[in-house]
Amino acid sequence: MALYGGIEAGGTKWVCVVGTEPGALQAEITFPTTTPAATIGEAIAFFRAHGDLAAVGIGSFGPVDVHPASPTWGFITTTPKPGWQHTDLGQAIRGALGVPVSFDTDVNAAALGEQRWGAAQGLDTFVYLTIGTGIGGGALVNGRLLHGLLHPEMGHMRIPHDWERDPFAGVCPYHSDCLEGLASGPAIEARWEQRAETLTPDHPAWALEAHYLALALVNLICSLSPRRIILGGGVVSQPHLFPLVRRAVSELLAGYIQVPAITKAIDAYIVPPGLGRYAGVAGALVLAQQAAGMT
């Protein structure tokens, strides 16, 4: 049976696997994201140590160039992560391993993984949003990953900022108070001087976080009409946040969208990933299978 390589290239850490699906991994490694040369080199060494692969799929933090005809296809482009701007990732992996490579954002990859094996099985239109060190979103629309001018950058949508309620300026180096600037893990820590996981469930941070996330989700519901929204990432691993977000979404929609998924079953509409922490790297395996012509 053909084996595939998958890379979830995150801004904090990388996860690399060899296998065919989340339940059939033959090898796995996690290591911190340091310099481009060291991090990419560690991934290449891992795959070289585990035999011949049919293809490799990469889901990367971004922004990235996902257009195959572009001379900078496979590059991480204008990322705020120091030292990683305009880094060749996809072409470097393809050249070093000599196998087909498919390349996309980490959140688009996670969406693919969730559709194949997780919380979006059977759905052709849905959104995957991750809230952690950064905020990013991926979407499948009519069964295809959403690409266009670039790829979705849902974390940088502009949302209403009530400066009286929240005088915090935001942490995004490009936009200050975009969604990522106000609601990411670093934003929570900078605003409250505590990491999100150390905040008690009754801390006022959570009501504010739910408000910002709900604003973003309502924008996505009204613009993309997803059949389900999956929320992943470290910030939403706090179980008390989901009920707050669902309630805030319902309040903001104010009865305008009358569909049972929202009016009667919102607990099954805004959900955590079915694959947990494996969503991104599972999607990278789907990308690898696509690169090999298997899907």
RAURSUL-V131050 format. One record per residue. N is the residue number from 1. PHI is phi in whole degrees, 0 to 359 (none if undefined). PSI is psi in whole degrees, 0 to 359 (* if undefined). Layout:
BEGIN
n=N phi=PHI psi=PSI
n=N phi=PHI psi=PSI
END
This chain:
BEGIN
n=1 phi=none psi=136
n=2 phi=295 psi=142
n=3 phi=251 psi=149
n=4 phi=234 psi=152
n=5 phi=255 psi=141
n=6 phi=231 psi=137
n=7 phi=235 psi=123
n=8 phi=258 psi=100
n=9 phi=267 psi=94
n=10 phi=264 psi=163
n=11 phi=290 psi=339
n=12 phi=257 psi=319
n=13 phi=211 psi=160
n=14 phi=248 psi=143
n=15 phi=239 psi=126
n=16 phi=240 psi=137
n=17 phi=224 psi=158
n=18 phi=234 psi=129
n=19 phi=165 psi=203
n=20 phi=236 psi=334
n=21 phi=197 psi=168
n=22 phi=305 psi=326
n=23 phi=271 psi=4
n=24 phi=222 psi=57
n=25 phi=267 psi=132
n=26 phi=266 psi=338
n=27 phi=203 psi=149
n=28 phi=208 psi=142
n=29 phi=214 psi=144
n=30 phi=233 psi=134
n=31 phi=211 psi=156
n=32 phi=290 psi=151
n=33 phi=279 psi=112
n=34 phi=248 psi=243
n=35 phi=275 psi=157
n=36 phi=303 psi=314
n=37 phi=298 psi=315
n=38 phi=290 psi=318
n=39 phi=289 psi=312
n=40 phi=296 psi=321
n=41 phi=298 psi=322
n=42 phi=293 psi=322
n=43 phi=295 psi=316
n=44 phi=299 psi=316
n=45 phi=298 psi=320
n=46 phi=299 psi=312
n=47 phi=291 psi=323
n=48 phi=296 psi=333
n=49 phi=278 psi=356
n=50 phi=236 psi=35
n=51 phi=83 psi=186
n=52 phi=282 psi=134
n=53 phi=248 psi=149
n=54 phi=284 psi=328
n=55 phi=187 psi=167
n=56 phi=231 psi=137
n=57 phi=248 psi=140
n=58 phi=233 psi=125
n=59 phi=248 psi=117
n=60 phi=240 psi=151
n=61 phi=296 psi=159
n=62 phi=223 psi=197
n=63 phi=294 psi=155
n=64 phi=225 psi=164
n=65 phi=262 psi=111
n=66 phi=255 psi=5
n=67 phi=271 psi=114
n=68 phi=302 psi=331
n=69 phi=278 psi=353
n=70 phi=281 psi=143
n=71 phi=294 psi=342
n=72 phi=250 psi=26
n=73 phi=305 psi=139
n=74 phi=85 psi=5
n=75 phi=268 psi=143
n=76 phi=279 psi=129
n=77 phi=256 psi=261
n=78 phi=265 psi=40
n=79 phi=299 psi=145
n=80 phi=284 psi=354
n=81 phi=289 psi=121
n=82 phi=303 psi=135
n=83 phi=85 psi=352
n=84 phi=252 psi=1
n=85 phi=297 psi=134
n=86 phi=57 psi=47
n=87 phi=263 psi=130
n=88 phi=282 psi=114
n=89 phi=248 psi=304
n=90 phi=296 psi=313
n=91 phi=292 psi=327
n=92 phi=295 psi=316
n=93 phi=294 psi=316
n=94 phi=298 psi=317
n=95 phi=292 psi=322
n=96 phi=286 psi=324
n=97 phi=261 psi=342
n=98 phi=67 psi=34
n=99 phi=230 psi=161
n=100 phi=299 psi=143
n=101 phi=228 psi=134
n=102 phi=248 psi=140
n=103 phi=225 psi=133
n=104 phi=204 psi=184
n=105 phi=286 psi=158
n=106 phi=296 psi=326
n=107 phi=281 psi=326
n=108 phi=296 psi=320
n=109 phi=298 psi=315
n=110 phi=300 psi=322
n=111 phi=299 psi=318
n=112 phi=298 psi=316
n=113 phi=298 psi=318
n=114 phi=291 psi=328
n=115 phi=290 psi=321
n=116 phi=285 psi=316
n=117 phi=230 psi=356
n=118 phi=241 psi=224
n=119 phi=280 psi=358
n=120 phi=244 psi=19
n=121 phi=300 psi=132
n=122 phi=85 psi=359
n=123 phi=255 psi=140
n=124 phi=255 psi=348
n=125 phi=220 psi=112
n=126 phi=199 psi=171
n=127 phi=235 psi=139
n=128 phi=244 psi=124
n=129 phi=236 psi=130
n=130 phi=248 psi=136
n=131 phi=235 psi=104
n=132 phi=208 psi=233
n=133 phi=302 psi=324
n=134 phi=229 psi=184
n=135 phi=233 psi=129
n=136 phi=217 psi=157
n=137 phi=222 psi=143
n=138 phi=236 psi=156
n=139 phi=214 psi=141
n=140 phi=255 psi=131
n=141 phi=233 psi=120
n=142 phi=52 psi=40
n=143 phi=84 psi=2
n=144 phi=235 psi=143
n=145 phi=300 psi=139
n=146 phi=280 psi=113
n=147 phi=232 psi=161
n=148 phi=193 psi=241
n=149 phi=305 psi=321
n=150 phi=215 psi=256
n=151 phi=206 psi=166
n=152 phi=302 psi=138
n=153 phi=235 psi=64
n=154 phi=295 psi=332
n=155 phi=292 psi=346
n=156 phi=250 psi=17
n=157 phi=294 psi=148
n=158 phi=271 psi=128
n=159 phi=238 psi=157
n=160 phi=302 psi=135
n=161 phi=238 psi=107
n=162 phi=278 psi=100
n=163 phi=293 psi=335
n=164 phi=287 psi=317
n=165 phi=288 psi=322
n=166 phi=223 psi=91
n=167 phi=284 psi=1
n=168 phi=296 psi=133
n=169 phi=282 psi=336
n=170 phi=103 psi=159
n=171 phi=245 psi=357
n=172 phi=291 psi=126
n=173 phi=291 psi=344
n=174 phi=264 psi=317
n=175 phi=236 psi=0
n=176 phi=61 psi=277
n=177 phi=253 psi=43
n=178 phi=286 psi=183
n=179 phi=304 psi=311
n=180 phi=298 psi=321
n=181 phi=295 psi=335
n=182 phi=255 psi=334
n=183 phi=234 psi=0
n=184 phi=287 psi=170
n=185 phi=303 psi=312
n=186 phi=298 psi=328
n=187 phi=293 psi=317
n=188 phi=299 psi=314
n=189 phi=295 psi=319
n=190 phi=291 psi=323
n=191 phi=288 psi=316
n=192 phi=254 psi=357
n=193 phi=59 psi=33
n=194 phi=210 psi=146
n=195 phi=291 psi=150
n=196 phi=304 psi=319
n=197 phi=290 psi=348
n=198 phi=266 psi=353
n=199 phi=280 psi=138
n=200 phi=288 psi=156
n=201 phi=301 psi=334
n=202 phi=267 psi=8
n=203 phi=293 psi=141
n=204 phi=298 psi=345
n=205 phi=302 psi=326
n=206 phi=285 psi=323
n=207 phi=296 psi=320
n=208 phi=292 psi=317
n=209 phi=299 psi=315
n=210 phi=298 psi=322
n=211 phi=298 psi=313
n=212 phi=294 psi=318
n=213 phi=295 psi=321
n=214 phi=295 psi=321
n=215 phi=303 psi=316
n=216 phi=295 psi=316
n=217 phi=295 psi=322
n=218 phi=296 psi=320
n=219 phi=300 psi=317
n=220 phi=291 psi=321
n=221 phi=298 psi=317
n=222 phi=284 psi=334
n=223 phi=264 psi=321
n=224 phi=253 psi=344
n=225 phi=52 psi=52
n=226 phi=291 psi=148
n=227 phi=282 psi=342
n=228 phi=201 psi=153
n=229 phi=238 psi=126
n=230 phi=251 psi=127
n=231 phi=248 psi=119
n=232 phi=238 psi=182
n=233 phi=103 psi=162
n=234 phi=297 psi=325
n=235 phi=296 psi=318
n=236 phi=273 psi=8
n=237 phi=287 psi=352
n=238 phi=283 psi=112
n=239 phi=297 psi=335
n=240 phi=286 psi=350
n=241 phi=281 psi=324
n=242 phi=301 psi=312
n=243 phi=300 psi=323
n=244 phi=295 psi=318
n=245 phi=294 psi=313
n=246 phi=300 psi=317
n=247 phi=296 psi=318
n=248 phi=293 psi=322
n=249 phi=298 psi=314
n=250 phi=300 psi=318
n=251 phi=294 psi=318
n=252 phi=290 psi=325
n=253 phi=290 psi=333
n=254 phi=55 psi=35
n=255 phi=79 psi=6
n=256 phi=289 psi=318
n=257 phi=261 psi=106
n=258 phi=260 psi=81
n=259 phi=231 psi=144
n=260 phi=302 psi=328
n=261 phi=301 psi=331
n=262 phi=259 psi=318
n=263 phi=282 psi=334
n=264 phi=237 psi=339
n=265 phi=221 psi=43
n=266 phi=293 psi=337
n=267 phi=297 psi=333
n=268 phi=261 psi=2
n=269 phi=260 psi=319
n=270 phi=251 psi=107
n=271 phi=225 psi=161
n=272 phi=282 psi=166
n=273 phi=296 psi=140
n=274 phi=288 psi=334
n=275 phi=264 psi=0
n=276 phi=58 psi=228
n=277 phi=286 psi=352
n=278 phi=268 psi=2
n=279 phi=302 psi=312
n=280 phi=294 psi=313
n=281 phi=286 psi=332
n=282 phi=296 psi=318
n=283 phi=296 psi=327
n=284 phi=297 psi=325
n=285 phi=293 psi=323
n=286 phi=296 psi=316
n=287 phi=302 psi=318
n=288 phi=298 psi=317
n=289 phi=296 psi=323
n=290 phi=296 psi=318
n=291 phi=297 psi=328
n=292 phi=275 psi=1
n=293 phi=77 psi=22
n=294 phi=266 psi=349
n=295 phi=227 psi=*
END
